[in-house]
Amino acid sequence: MITSLRWADVDLGAVRANCARIIAHLTDGSHLLAVVKADGYGHGAVKVARAALDGGATGLAVATLEEAHALGSLVPAEQVLVMGGLTIDQARSASAGGWCIAVSSRELAAALRETEEVVPVHLKIDTGMGRFGCSPAEAPGLARFIGDSSRLRLAGTWTHFASADSDDAMTRAQFERFIEAMATFEVDPGRRHACNSVAAFRHPEFGLDAVRCGIAIYGCEWPGMRPALALRSVVTHLKTVAAGATVGYGATWKAPDKRRVATVGIGYADGVHRARSNRGHVLVRGRRAPLIGAVSMDAVTLDVTDVPGALVGDVATLIGPDGDEQITAEQVAEWSNTISYEVLTSIGPRVERRYSE
Ligand SMILES: Cc1ncc(COP(=O)(O)O)c(C=O)c1O
């Protein structure tokens, strides 16, 4: 039997508990839509979606039609929102799935209208993100256009915050623009939703009918949440190097004195960003071992001089707990000059996902 060199332990119980915690934080009447795009932020979309629903989520959100399709019959199709932008051609085939489709323009709405089925749509208003969405001024007309069509049903109206983590004034202004735009609708806006995780945490009063939480259900970026994923690999080689010896591509690390160096079987092809070269730690035997040298495609190297008894075969924890120590995705993000979202979604297909409750 071949055992994996690299794996992610995914704790579905954590996802369930995190969802329940988010729901407890929301104002009455606000539902949780669990965002499971990008294969459930790298955790495995179907498993995570099931756990989130068990934890009280009443809907799921994905970015693409393929992702919606991959959810199969986990929930009635109308409980799945496809948030991403679609091409006109895609719109023509989108109706068959029965999912709620995000609409940002009259062209897309018109294309959806050409289909056989009645398509539930969520009208997106751009209140400051500048990405998808119609302008607040266009929104009432587009809502009427949707409402007037026998092939479309306005199931929801939504917006997305640009800086909910860093700019309260902007978030509040976006929220007000959203509410003002809907106040001019001549039709029922359907389910109104605006918040992502950080907005739901900081502004439960902006919860409206639903919030769309991703990162928090995975246990990140929300105080007190349980991280759902641990990323692990194995020490495949150990050596003692003399003072002055270099390690890795570019010889960017030089031993200051005699050192014990461990090679671990996970690299940038698995989501350990190259920006982490010579930065941060990996846990071995419950100790923090500095990552030394450049990250390779399939391996990283650690200074395990201060890890007593380190052996080939030892588990190396890149994210998650080991003994009394813990490395979070947020910490890894800092070392990698990125955000926890990218750390999680970069975990590659060679990393086996192992699930526990
Ligand atoms: C439109 C939209 N809503 C909600 C989310 C979930 O955001 P978060 O993971 O910060 O909760 C995302 C994620 O990128 C998104 O693009």
The ligand as an SDF file (V2000), in Angstrom:
LIG
                    3D

 16 16  0  0  0  0  0  0  0  0999 V2000
  -19.6910   37.4660   -3.7930 C   0  0  0  0  0  0  0  0  0  0  0  0
  -19.1130   36.7750   -2.6110 C   0  0  0  0  0  0  0  0  0  0  0  0
  -19.8510   36.6370   -1.5140 N   0  0  0  0  0  0  0  0  0  0  0  0
  -19.3750   36.0330   -0.4070 C   0  0  0  0  0  0  0  0  0  0  0  0
  -18.1010   35.5190   -0.3820 C   0  0  0  0  0  0  0  0  0  0  0  0
  -17.5930   34.8670    0.8800 C   0  0  0  0  0  0  0  0  0  0  0  0
  -16.6270   35.6510    1.4510 O   0  0  0  0  0  0  0  0  0  0  0  0
  -15.9200   35.2140    2.8000 P   0  0  0  0  0  0  0  0  0  0  0  0
  -15.1530   33.9860    2.4740 O   0  0  0  0  0  0  0  0  0  0  0  0
  -15.0540   36.3660    3.1480 O   0  0  0  0  0  0  0  0  0  0  0  0
  -16.9830   34.9520    3.7940 O   0  0  0  0  0  0  0  0  0  0  0  0
  -17.2860   35.6530   -1.4970 C   0  0  0  0  0  0  0  0  0  0  0  0
  -15.9200   35.1510   -1.4570 C   0  0  0  0  0  0  0  0  0  0  0  0
  -15.0070   35.5150   -2.1090 O   0  0  0  0  0  0  0  0  0  0  0  0
  -17.8140   36.2860   -2.6510 C   0  0  0  0  0  0  0  0  0  0  0  0
  -17.0830   36.4300   -3.7660 O   0  0  0  0  0  0  0  0  0  0  0  0
  1  2  1  0
  2  3  1  0
  2 15  2  0
  3  4  2  0
  4  5  1  0
  5  6  1  0
  5 12  2  0
  6  7  1  0
  7  8  1  0
  8  9  2  0
  8 10  1  0
  8 11  1  0
 12 13  1  0
 12 15  1  0
 13 14  2  0
 15 16  1  0
M  END
$$$$
